[in-house]
Amino acid sequence: MGEASNSVLRKKLGLQKVISYQHLPSQKELIKWNSKLPAYTLNRTQVMANMFEKFKNKEIILPK
């Protein structure tokens, strides 16, 4: 999550401009807000599977 560098950025830019997230291997939901961190937590496996599916379906195209 880059907690130290995110903390510096959040102090300079504000909470609304720097959004923290953390990948978790065992979370059931794809994404949820954790107000204690404060950060979004993501299901790592589902996020990666969704991303690869988008590449496969050409919904995400990278430059050559």
CHARMM internal coordinates of N, CA and C (Angstrom, degrees):
IC EDIT
DIST 1 N 1 CA 1.4532
DIST 1 CA 1 C 1.5210
ANGL 1 N 1 CA 1 C 110.53
DIST 1 C 2 N 1.3122
ANGL 1 CA 1 C 2 N 119.90
DIHE 1 N 1 CA 1 C 2 N -11.59
DIST 2 N 2 CA 1.4611
ANGL 1 C 2 N 2 CA 120.46
DIHE 1 CA 1 C 2 N 2 CA 178.92
DIST 2 CA 2 C 1.5127
ANGL 2 N 2 CA 2 C 112.26
DIHE 1 C 2 N 2 CA 2 C 61.84
DIST 2 C 3 N 1.3165
ANGL 2 CA 2 C 3 N 116.03
DIHE 2 N 2 CA 2 C 3 N 44.85
DIST 3 N 3 CA 1.4658
ANGL 2 C 3 N 3 CA 121.95
DIHE 2 CA 2 C 3 N 3 CA -170.48
DIST 3 CA 3 C 1.5273
ANGL 3 N 3 CA 3 C 113.39
DIHE 2 C 3 N 3 CA 3 C -54.87
DIST 3 C 4 N 1.3144
ANGL 3 CA 3 C 4 N 118.26
DIHE 3 N 3 CA 3 C 4 N -44.62
DIST 4 N 4 CA 1.4641
ANGL 3 C 4 N 4 CA 120.44
DIHE 3 CA 3 C 4 N 4 CA -177.24
DIST 4 CA 4 C 1.5181
ANGL 4 N 4 CA 4 C 111.34
DIHE 3 C 4 N 4 CA 4 C -65.93
DIST 4 C 5 N 1.3363
ANGL 4 CA 4 C 5 N 117.57
DIHE 4 N 4 CA 4 C 5 N -49.86
DIST 5 N 5 CA 1.4691
ANGL 4 C 5 N 5 CA 119.99
DIHE 4 CA 4 C 5 N 5 CA -179.55
DIST 5 CA 5 C 1.5197
ANGL 5 N 5 CA 5 C 111.49
DIHE 4 C 5 N 5 CA 5 C -68.28
DIST 5 C 6 N 1.3244
ANGL 5 CA 5 C 6 N 117.97
DIHE 5 N 5 CA 5 C 6 N -36.24
DIST 6 N 6 CA 1.4690
ANGL 5 C 6 N 6 CA 120.37
DIHE 5 CA 5 C 6 N 6 CA 176.17
DIST 6 CA 6 C 1.5166
ANGL 6 N 6 CA 6 C 110.80
DIHE 5 C 6 N 6 CA 6 C -63.20
DIST 6 C 7 N 1.3088
ANGL 6 CA 6 C 7 N 117.40
DIHE 6 N 6 CA 6 C 7 N -37.77
DIST 7 N 7 CA 1.4557
ANGL 6 C 7 N 7 CA 121.94
DIHE 6 CA 6 C 7 N 7 CA 179.76
DIST 7 CA 7 C 1.5224
ANGL 7 N 7 CA 7 C 110.88
DIHE 6 C 7 N 7 CA 7 C -61.63
DIST 7 C 8 N 1.3340
ANGL 7 CA 7 C 8 N 116.24
DIHE 7 N 7 CA 7 C 8 N -43.66
DIST 8 N 8 CA 1.4652
ANGL 7 C 8 N 8 CA 120.69
DIHE 7 CA 7 C 8 N 8 CA 178.51
DIST 8 CA 8 C 1.5266
ANGL 8 N 8 CA 8 C 110.05
DIHE 7 C 8 N 8 CA 8 C -63.61
DIST 8 C 9 N 1.3305
ANGL 8 CA 8 C 9 N 116.31
DIHE 8 N 8 CA 8 C 9 N -46.40
DIST 9 N 9 CA 1.4635
ANGL 8 C 9 N 9 CA 120.25
DIHE 8 CA 8 C 9 N 9 CA 179.85
DIST 9 CA 9 C 1.5224
ANGL 9 N 9 CA 9 C 111.94
DIHE 8 C 9 N 9 CA 9 C -62.78
DIST 9 C 10 N 1.3375
ANGL 9 CA 9 C 10 N 116.77
DIHE 9 N 9 CA 9 C 10 N -41.23
DIST 10 N 10 CA 1.4646
ANGL 9 C 10 N 10 CA 120.50
DIHE 9 CA 9 C 10 N 10 CA -179.62
DIST 10 CA 10 C 1.5298
ANGL 10 N 10 CA 10 C 111.26
DIHE 9 C 10 N 10 CA 10 C -63.93
DIST 10 C 11 N 1.3279
ANGL 10 CA 10 C 11 N 116.84
DIHE 10 N 10 CA 10 C 11 N -37.21
DIST 11 N 11 CA 1.4707
ANGL 10 C 11 N 11 CA 119.92
DIHE 10 CA 10 C 11 N 11 CA 178.21
DIST 11 CA 11 C 1.5251
ANGL 11 N 11 CA 11 C 111.02
DIHE 10 C 11 N 11 CA 11 C -66.20
DIST 11 C 12 N 1.3440
ANGL 11 CA 11 C 12 N 116.55
DIHE 11 N 11 CA 11 C 12 N -39.21
DIST 12 N 12 CA 1.4644
ANGL 11 C 12 N 12 CA 120.71
DIHE 11 CA 11 C 12 N 12 CA -178.10
DIST 12 CA 12 C 1.5190
ANGL 12 N 12 CA 12 C 112.99
DIHE 11 C 12 N 12 CA 12 C -78.76
DIST 12 C 13 N 1.3456
ANGL 12 CA 12 C 13 N 117.10
DIHE 12 N 12 CA 12 C 13 N -39.70
DIST 13 N 13 CA 1.4621
ANGL 12 C 13 N 13 CA 121.27
DIHE 12 CA 12 C 13 N 13 CA -172.63
DIST 13 CA 13 C 1.5225
ANGL 13 N 13 CA 13 C 114.62
DIHE 12 C 13 N 13 CA 13 C -104.34
DIST 13 C 14 N 1.3196
ANGL 13 CA 13 C 14 N 116.95
DIHE 13 N 13 CA 13 C 14 N -22.15
DIST 14 N 14 CA 1.4611
ANGL 13 C 14 N 14 CA 121.00
DIHE 13 CA 13 C 14 N 14 CA -179.40
DIST 14 CA 14 C 1.5215
ANGL 14 N 14 CA 14 C 113.03
DIHE 13 C 14 N 14 CA 14 C 102.13
DIST 14 C 15 N 1.3087
ANGL 14 CA 14 C 15 N 115.13
DIHE 14 N 14 CA 14 C 15 N 157.92
DIST 15 N 15 CA 1.4734
ANGL 14 C 15 N 15 CA 121.71
DIHE 14 CA 14 C 15 N 15 CA -176.75
DIST 15 CA 15 C 1.5207
ANGL 15 N 15 CA 15 C 112.66
DIHE 14 C 15 N 15 CA 15 C -65.04
DIST 15 C 16 N 1.3258
ANGL 15 CA 15 C 16 N 117.68
DIHE 15 N 15 CA 15 C 16 N -29.06
DIST 16 N 16 CA 1.4595
ANGL 15 C 16 N 16 CA 120.75
DIHE 15 CA 15 C 16 N 16 CA -176.43
DIST 16 CA 16 C 1.5326
ANGL 16 N 16 CA 16 C 112.64
DIHE 15 C 16 N 16 CA 16 C -75.94
DIST 16 C 17 N 1.3222
ANGL 16 CA 16 C 17 N 117.96
DIHE 16 N 16 CA 16 C 17 N -19.77
DIST 17 N 17 CA 1.4650
ANGL 16 C 17 N 17 CA 120.73
DIHE 16 CA 16 C 17 N 17 CA -176.12
DIST 17 CA 17 C 1.5225
ANGL 17 N 17 CA 17 C 113.66
DIHE 16 C 17 N 17 CA 17 C -99.85
DIST 17 C 18 N 1.3187
ANGL 17 CA 17 C 18 N 117.97
DIHE 17 N 17 CA 17 C 18 N -21.54
DIST 18 N 18 CA 1.4681
ANGL 17 C 18 N 18 CA 121.51
DIHE 17 CA 17 C 18 N 18 CA 179.07
DIST 18 CA 18 C 1.5243
ANGL 18 N 18 CA 18 C 107.24
DIHE 17 C 18 N 18 CA 18 C -117.77
DIST 18 C 19 N 1.3139
ANGL 18 CA 18 C 19 N 115.91
DIHE 18 N 18 CA 18 C 19 N 110.58
DIST 19 N 19 CA 1.4575
ANGL 18 C 19 N 19 CA 120.83
DIHE 18 CA 18 C 19 N 19 CA -176.47
DIST 19 CA 19 C 1.5224
ANGL 19 N 19 CA 19 C 108.74
DIHE 18 C 19 N 19 CA 19 C -106.92
DIST 19 C 20 N 1.3114
ANGL 19 CA 19 C 20 N 116.58
DIHE 19 N 19 CA 19 C 20 N 117.32
DIST 20 N 20 CA 1.4636
ANGL 19 C 20 N 20 CA 121.75
DIHE 19 CA 19 C 20 N 20 CA -179.54
DIST 20 CA 20 C 1.5250
ANGL 20 N 20 CA 20 C 110.31
DIHE 19 C 20 N 20 CA 20 C -85.63
DIST 20 C 21 N 1.3269
ANGL 20 CA 20 C 21 N 114.64
DIHE 20 N 20 CA 20 C 21 N 150.13
DIST 21 N 21 CA 1.4569
ANGL 20 C 21 N 21 CA 120.15
DIHE 20 CA 20 C 21 N 21 CA 174.42
DIST 21 CA 21 C 1.5186
ANGL 21 N 21 CA 21 C 108.72
DIHE 20 C 21 N 21 CA 21 C -146.22
DIST 21 C 22 N 1.3139
ANGL 21 CA 21 C 22 N 115.29
DIHE 21 N 21 CA 21 C 22 N 160.44
DIST 22 N 22 CA 1.4641
ANGL 21 C 22 N 22 CA 121.42
DIHE 21 CA 21 C 22 N 22 CA -179.89
DIST 22 CA 22 C 1.5208
ANGL 22 N 22 CA 22 C 107.72
DIHE 21 C 22 N 22 CA 22 C -141.86
DIST 22 C 23 N 1.3298
ANGL 22 CA 22 C 23 N 116.32
DIHE 22 N 22 CA 22 C 23 N 132.58
DIST 23 N 23 CA 1.4634
ANGL 22 C 23 N 23 CA 120.87
DIHE 22 CA 22 C 23 N 23 CA 175.92
DIST 23 CA 23 C 1.5240
ANGL 23 N 23 CA 23 C 109.16
DIHE 22 C 23 N 23 CA 23 C -85.17
DIST 23 C 24 N 1.3170
ANGL 23 CA 23 C 24 N 115.90
DIHE 23 N 23 CA 23 C 24 N 132.19
DIST 24 N 24 CA 1.4627
ANGL 23 C 24 N 24 CA 121.08
DIHE 23 CA 23 C 24 N 24 CA 178.00
DIST 24 CA 24 C 1.5250
ANGL 24 N 24 CA 24 C 109.22
DIHE 23 C 24 N 24 CA 24 C -123.86
DIST 24 C 25 N 1.3279
ANGL 24 CA 24 C 25 N 118.58
DIHE 24 N 24 CA 24 C 25 N 133.67
DIST 25 N 25 CA 1.4608
ANGL 24 C 25 N 25 CA 120.29
DIHE 24 CA 24 C 25 N 25 CA -177.91
DIST 25 CA 25 C 1.5242
ANGL 25 N 25 CA 25 C 114.06
DIHE 24 C 25 N 25 CA 25 C -75.70
DIST 25 C 26 N 1.3295
ANGL 25 CA 25 C 26 N 118.67
DIHE 25 N 25 CA 25 C 26 N -21.92
DIST 26 N 26 CA 1.4640
ANGL 25 C 26 N 26 CA 119.62
DIHE 25 CA 25 C 26 N 26 CA -171.92
DIST 26 CA 26 C 1.5310
ANGL 26 N 26 CA 26 C 114.60
DIHE 25 C 26 N 26 CA 26 C -112.03
DIST 26 C 27 N 1.3150
ANGL 26 CA 26 C 27 N 118.49
DIHE 26 N 26 CA 26 C 27 N 3.20
DIST 27 N 27 CA 1.4650
ANGL 26 C 27 N 27 CA 120.83
DIHE 26 CA 26 C 27 N 27 CA -179.47
DIST 27 CA 27 C 1.5233
ANGL 27 N 27 CA 27 C 109.92
DIHE 26 C 27 N 27 CA 27 C -70.73
DIST 27 C 28 N 1.3239
ANGL 27 CA 27 C 28 N 117.66
DIHE 27 N 27 CA 27 C 28 N 135.34
DIST 28 N 28 CA 1.4638
ANGL 27 C 28 N 28 CA 121.29
DIHE 27 CA 27 C 28 N 28 CA -178.50
DIST 28 CA 28 C 1.5248
ANGL 28 N 28 CA 28 C 112.18
DIHE 27 C 28 N 28 CA 28 C -80.09
DIST 28 C 29 N 1.3436
ANGL 28 CA 28 C 29 N 117.96
DIHE 28 N 28 CA 28 C 29 N -38.78
DIST 29 N 29 CA 1.4546
ANGL 28 C 29 N 29 CA 121.24
DIHE 28 CA 28 C 29 N 29 CA -179.40
DIST 29 CA 29 C 1.5301
ANGL 29 N 29 CA 29 C 109.60
DIHE 28 C 29 N 29 CA 29 C -76.30
DIST 29 C 30 N 1.3334
ANGL 29 CA 29 C 30 N 116.75
DIHE 29 N 29 CA 29 C 30 N 150.19
DIST 30 N 30 CA 1.4644
ANGL 29 C 30 N 30 CA 120.14
DIHE 29 CA 29 C 30 N 30 CA 177.80
DIST 30 CA 30 C 1.5207
ANGL 30 N 30 CA 30 C 110.31
DIHE 29 C 30 N 30 CA 30 C -63.63
DIST 30 C 31 N 1.3262
ANGL 30 CA 30 C 31 N 116.61
DIHE 30 N 30 CA 30 C 31 N -45.79
DIST 31 N 31 CA 1.4608
ANGL 30 C 31 N 31 CA 121.42
DIHE 30 CA 30 C 31 N 31 CA -179.25
DIST 31 CA 31 C 1.5184
ANGL 31 N 31 CA 31 C 108.83
DIHE 30 C 31 N 31 CA 31 C -148.98
DIST 31 C 32 N 1.3321
ANGL 31 CA 31 C 32 N 116.43
DIHE 31 N 31 CA 31 C 32 N 141.25
DIST 32 N 32 CA 1.4655
ANGL 31 C 32 N 32 CA 120.14
DIHE 31 CA 31 C 32 N 32 CA 173.66
DIST 32 CA 32 C 1.5268
ANGL 32 N 32 CA 32 C 109.33
DIHE 31 C 32 N 32 CA 32 C -153.44
DIST 32 C 33 N 1.2998
ANGL 32 CA 32 C 33 N 115.52
DIHE 32 N 32 CA 32 C 33 N 155.12
DIST 33 N 33 CA 1.4626
ANGL 32 C 33 N 33 CA 122.64
DIHE 32 CA 32 C 33 N 33 CA -178.87
DIST 33 CA 33 C 1.5164
ANGL 33 N 33 CA 33 C 109.34
DIHE 32 C 33 N 33 CA 33 C -88.43
DIST 33 C 34 N 1.3222
ANGL 33 CA 33 C 34 N 116.64
DIHE 33 N 33 CA 33 C 34 N 131.27
DIST 34 N 34 CA 1.4601
ANGL 33 C 34 N 34 CA 122.15
DIHE 33 CA 33 C 34 N 34 CA 175.41
DIST 34 CA 34 C 1.5218
ANGL 34 N 34 CA 34 C 106.98
DIHE 33 C 34 N 34 CA 34 C -112.95
DIST 34 C 35 N 1.3210
ANGL 34 CA 34 C 35 N 116.63
DIHE 34 N 34 CA 34 C 35 N 104.02
DIST 35 N 35 CA 1.4625
ANGL 34 C 35 N 35 CA 121.55
DIHE 34 CA 34 C 35 N 35 CA -175.45
DIST 35 CA 35 C 1.5318
ANGL 35 N 35 CA 35 C 112.49
DIHE 34 C 35 N 35 CA 35 C -70.17
DIST 35 C 36 N 1.3237
ANGL 35 CA 35 C 36 N 118.01
DIHE 35 N 35 CA 35 C 36 N -17.80
DIST 36 N 36 CA 1.4666
ANGL 35 C 36 N 36 CA 120.32
DIHE 35 CA 35 C 36 N 36 CA 179.43
DIST 36 CA 36 C 1.5356
ANGL 36 N 36 CA 36 C 111.88
DIHE 35 C 36 N 36 CA 36 C -73.47
DIST 36 C 37 N 1.3505
ANGL 36 CA 36 C 37 N 117.72
DIHE 36 N 36 CA 36 C 37 N -28.90
DIST 37 N 37 CA 1.4676
ANGL 36 C 37 N 37 CA 119.81
DIHE 36 CA 36 C 37 N 37 CA -176.26
DIST 37 CA 37 C 1.5310
ANGL 37 N 37 CA 37 C 113.72
DIHE 36 C 37 N 37 CA 37 C -74.77
DIST 37 C 38 N 1.2349
ANGL 37 CA 37 C 38 N 129.02
DIHE 37 N 37 CA 37 C 38 N -44.25
DIST 38 N 38 CA 1.4646
ANGL 37 C 38 N 38 CA 130.53
DIHE 37 CA 37 C 38 N 38 CA -26.77
DIST 38 CA 38 C 1.5294
ANGL 38 N 38 CA 38 C 109.78
DIHE 37 C 38 N 38 CA 38 C -73.83
DIST 38 C 39 N 1.3235
ANGL 38 CA 38 C 39 N 115.65
DIHE 38 N 38 CA 38 C 39 N 130.20
DIST 39 N 39 CA 1.4638
ANGL 38 C 39 N 39 CA 121.13
DIHE 38 CA 38 C 39 N 39 CA -179.13
DIST 39 CA 39 C 1.5203
ANGL 39 N 39 CA 39 C 108.98
DIHE 38 C 39 N 39 CA 39 C -167.06
DIST 39 C 40 N 1.3254
ANGL 39 CA 39 C 40 N 115.08
DIHE 39 N 39 CA 39 C 40 N 160.25
DIST 40 N 40 CA 1.4497
ANGL 39 C 40 N 40 CA 120.54
DIHE 39 CA 39 C 40 N 40 CA 171.03
DIST 40 CA 40 C 1.5206
ANGL 40 N 40 CA 40 C 107.76
DIHE 39 C 40 N 40 CA 40 C -82.80
DIST 40 C 41 N 1.3116
ANGL 40 CA 40 C 41 N 116.57
DIHE 40 N 40 CA 40 C 41 N 143.01
DIST 41 N 41 CA 1.4615
ANGL 40 C 41 N 41 CA 121.10
DIHE 40 CA 40 C 41 N 41 CA 172.44
DIST 41 CA 41 C 1.5236
ANGL 41 N 41 CA 41 C 107.22
DIHE 40 C 41 N 41 CA 41 C -113.22
DIST 41 C 42 N 1.3313
ANGL 41 CA 41 C 42 N 115.13
DIHE 41 N 41 CA 41 C 42 N 139.47
DIST 42 N 42 CA 1.4570
ANGL 41 C 42 N 42 CA 121.54
DIHE 41 CA 41 C 42 N 42 CA -175.54
DIST 42 CA 42 C 1.5181
ANGL 42 N 42 CA 42 C 110.75
DIHE 41 C 42 N 42 CA 42 C -123.23
DIST 42 C 43 N 1.3236
ANGL 42 CA 42 C 43 N 116.19
DIHE 42 N 42 CA 42 C 43 N 145.22
DIST 43 N 43 CA 1.4535
ANGL 42 C 43 N 43 CA 120.61
DIHE 42 CA 42 C 43 N 43 CA 172.12
DIST 43 CA 43 C 1.5247
ANGL 43 N 43 CA 43 C 107.00
DIHE 42 C 43 N 43 CA 43 C -77.98
DIST 43 C 44 N 1.3146
ANGL 43 CA 43 C 44 N 116.59
DIHE 43 N 43 CA 43 C 44 N 108.20
DIST 44 N 44 CA 1.4640
ANGL 43 C 44 N 44 CA 122.44
DIHE 43 CA 43 C 44 N 44 CA -173.06
DIST 44 CA 44 C 1.5324
ANGL 44 N 44 CA 44 C 112.29
DIHE 43 C 44 N 44 CA 44 C -56.57
DIST 44 C 45 N 1.3256
ANGL 44 CA 44 C 45 N 117.38
DIHE 44 N 44 CA 44 C 45 N -45.77
DIST 45 N 45 CA 1.4604
ANGL 44 C 45 N 45 CA 121.43
DIHE 44 CA 44 C 45 N 45 CA -176.76
DIST 45 CA 45 C 1.5230
ANGL 45 N 45 CA 45 C 111.27
DIHE 44 C 45 N 45 CA 45 C -64.29
DIST 45 C 46 N 1.3333
ANGL 45 CA 45 C 46 N 117.44
DIHE 45 N 45 CA 45 C 46 N -46.11
DIST 46 N 46 CA 1.4628
ANGL 45 C 46 N 46 CA 121.07
DIHE 45 CA 45 C 46 N 46 CA -179.12
DIST 46 CA 46 C 1.5265
ANGL 46 N 46 CA 46 C 111.50
DIHE 45 C 46 N 46 CA 46 C -66.55
DIST 46 C 47 N 1.3193
ANGL 46 CA 46 C 47 N 117.37
DIHE 46 N 46 CA 46 C 47 N -39.98
DIST 47 N 47 CA 1.4665
ANGL 46 C 47 N 47 CA 120.61
DIHE 46 CA 46 C 47 N 47 CA 179.63
DIST 47 CA 47 C 1.5294
ANGL 47 N 47 CA 47 C 109.80
DIHE 46 C 47 N 47 CA 47 C -62.63
DIST 47 C 48 N 1.3306
ANGL 47 CA 47 C 48 N 117.20
DIHE 47 N 47 CA 47 C 48 N -45.94
DIST 48 N 48 CA 1.4645
ANGL 47 C 48 N 48 CA 120.46
DIHE 47 CA 47 C 48 N 48 CA 179.61
DIST 48 CA 48 C 1.5295
ANGL 48 N 48 CA 48 C 110.96
DIHE 47 C 48 N 48 CA 48 C -64.92
DIST 48 C 49 N 1.3212
ANGL 48 CA 48 C 49 N 117.99
DIHE 48 N 48 CA 48 C 49 N -42.41
DIST 49 N 49 CA 1.4670
ANGL 48 C 49 N 49 CA 121.50
DIHE 48 CA 48 C 49 N 49 CA 179.47
DIST 49 CA 49 C 1.5313
ANGL 49 N 49 CA 49 C 110.02
DIHE 48 C 49 N 49 CA 49 C -62.38
DIST 49 C 50 N 1.3357
ANGL 49 CA 49 C 50 N 117.36
DIHE 49 N 49 CA 49 C 50 N -42.69
DIST 50 N 50 CA 1.4633
ANGL 49 C 50 N 50 CA 120.95
DIHE 49 CA 49 C 50 N 50 CA 178.66
DIST 50 CA 50 C 1.5230
ANGL 50 N 50 CA 50 C 111.16
DIHE 49 C 50 N 50 CA 50 C -63.46
DIST 50 C 51 N 1.3385
ANGL 50 CA 50 C 51 N 116.61
DIHE 50 N 50 CA 50 C 51 N -41.35
DIST 51 N 51 CA 1.4503
ANGL 50 C 51 N 51 CA 120.50
DIHE 50 CA 50 C 51 N 51 CA -179.58
DIST 51 CA 51 C 1.5350
ANGL 51 N 51 CA 51 C 110.85
DIHE 50 C 51 N 51 CA 51 C -64.65
DIST 51 C 52 N 1.3311
ANGL 51 CA 51 C 52 N 118.07
DIHE 51 N 51 CA 51 C 52 N -45.87
DIST 52 N 52 CA 1.4576
ANGL 51 C 52 N 52 CA 120.79
DIHE 51 CA 51 C 52 N 52 CA 179.42
DIST 52 CA 52 C 1.5269
ANGL 52 N 52 CA 52 C 111.77
DIHE 51 C 52 N 52 CA 52 C -64.59
DIST 52 C 53 N 1.3129
ANGL 52 CA 52 C 53 N 117.01
DIHE 52 N 52 CA 52 C 53 N -34.31
DIST 53 N 53 CA 1.4671
ANGL 52 C 53 N 53 CA 121.29
DIHE 52 CA 52 C 53 N 53 CA 176.69
DIST 53 CA 53 C 1.5307
ANGL 53 N 53 CA 53 C 110.27
DIHE 52 C 53 N 53 CA 53 C -65.04
DIST 53 C 54 N 1.3299
ANGL 53 CA 53 C 54 N 116.82
DIHE 53 N 53 CA 53 C 54 N -39.66
DIST 54 N 54 CA 1.4642
ANGL 53 C 54 N 54 CA 120.72
DIHE 53 CA 53 C 54 N 54 CA 177.65
DIST 54 CA 54 C 1.5292
ANGL 54 N 54 CA 54 C 111.51
DIHE 53 C 54 N 54 CA 54 C -66.55
DIST 54 C 55 N 1.3311
ANGL 54 CA 54 C 55 N 117.92
DIHE 54 N 54 CA 54 C 55 N -37.66
DIST 55 N 55 CA 1.4654
ANGL 54 C 55 N 55 CA 120.81
DIHE 54 CA 54 C 55 N 55 CA 173.96
DIST 55 CA 55 C 1.5299
ANGL 55 N 55 CA 55 C 110.15
DIHE 54 C 55 N 55 CA 55 C -62.02
DIST 55 C 56 N 1.3243
ANGL 55 CA 55 C 56 N 115.53
DIHE 55 N 55 CA 55 C 56 N -46.15
DIST 56 N 56 CA 1.4579
ANGL 55 C 56 N 56 CA 121.42
DIHE 55 CA 55 C 56 N 56 CA -178.19
DIST 56 CA 56 C 1.5280
ANGL 56 N 56 CA 56 C 111.55
DIHE 55 C 56 N 56 CA 56 C -60.52
DIST 56 C 57 N 1.3318
ANGL 56 CA 56 C 57 N 116.12
DIHE 56 N 56 CA 56 C 57 N -40.75
DIST 57 N 57 CA 1.4709
ANGL 56 C 57 N 57 CA 121.36
DIHE 56 CA 56 C 57 N 57 CA -179.52
DIST 57 CA 57 C 1.5233
ANGL 57 N 57 CA 57 C 113.26
DIHE 56 C 57 N 57 CA 57 C -86.96
DIST 57 C 58 N 1.3250
ANGL 57 CA 57 C 58 N 116.50
DIHE 57 N 57 CA 57 C 58 N 7.88
DIST 58 N 58 CA 1.4652
ANGL 57 C 58 N 58 CA 123.78
DIHE 57 CA 57 C 58 N 58 CA 178.88
DIST 58 CA 58 C 1.5255
ANGL 58 N 58 CA 58 C 112.92
DIHE 57 C 58 N 58 CA 58 C 58.51
DIST 58 C 59 N 1.3269
ANGL 58 CA 58 C 59 N 115.81
DIHE 58 N 58 CA 58 C 59 N 32.23
DIST 59 N 59 CA 1.4643
ANGL 58 C 59 N 59 CA 121.56
DIHE 58 CA 58 C 59 N 59 CA 173.29
DIST 59 CA 59 C 1.5320
ANGL 59 N 59 CA 59 C 110.28
DIHE 58 C 59 N 59 CA 59 C -82.78
DIST 59 C 60 N 1.3362
ANGL 59 CA 59 C 60 N 115.66
DIHE 59 N 59 CA 59 C 60 N -23.25
DIST 60 N 60 CA 1.4633
ANGL 59 C 60 N 60 CA 122.93
DIHE 59 CA 59 C 60 N 60 CA 173.99
DIST 60 CA 60 C 1.5186
ANGL 60 N 60 CA 60 C 106.37
DIHE 59 C 60 N 60 CA 60 C -121.35
DIST 60 C 61 N 1.3122
ANGL 60 CA 60 C 61 N 116.80
DIHE 60 N 60 CA 60 C 61 N 122.52
DIST 61 N 61 CA 1.4600
ANGL 60 C 61 N 61 CA 121.16
DIHE 60 CA 60 C 61 N 61 CA 179.95
DIST 61 CA 61 C 1.5235
ANGL 61 N 61 CA 61 C 107.60
DIHE 60 C 61 N 61 CA 61 C -123.37
DIST 61 C 62 N 1.3203
ANGL 61 CA 61 C 62 N 115.89
DIHE 61 N 61 CA 61 C 62 N 124.99
DIST 62 N 62 CA 1.4566
ANGL 61 C 62 N 62 CA 121.41
DIHE 61 CA 61 C 62 N 62 CA 179.50
DIST 62 CA 62 C 1.5285
ANGL 62 N 62 CA 62 C 109.49
DIHE 61 C 62 N 62 CA 62 C -92.92
DIST 62 C 63 N 1.3311
ANGL 62 CA 62 C 63 N 116.44
DIHE 62 N 62 CA 62 C 63 N 149.58
DIST 63 N 63 CA 1.4657
ANGL 62 C 63 N 63 CA 118.31
DIHE 62 CA 62 C 63 N 63 CA 176.97
DIST 63 CA 63 C 1.5187
ANGL 63 N 63 CA 63 C 111.33
DIHE 62 C 63 N 63 CA 63 C -67.35
DIST 63 C 64 N 1.3244
ANGL 63 CA 63 C 64 N 115.74
DIHE 63 N 63 CA 63 C 64 N 153.18
DIST 64 N 64 CA 1.4692
ANGL 63 C 64 N 64 CA 120.41
DIHE 63 CA 63 C 64 N 64 CA -179.83
DIST 64 CA 64 C 1.5073
ANGL 64 N 64 CA 64 C 110.78
DIHE 63 C 64 N 64 CA 64 C -78.14
END
COOR INIT
IC SEED 1 N 1 CA 1 C
IC BUILD
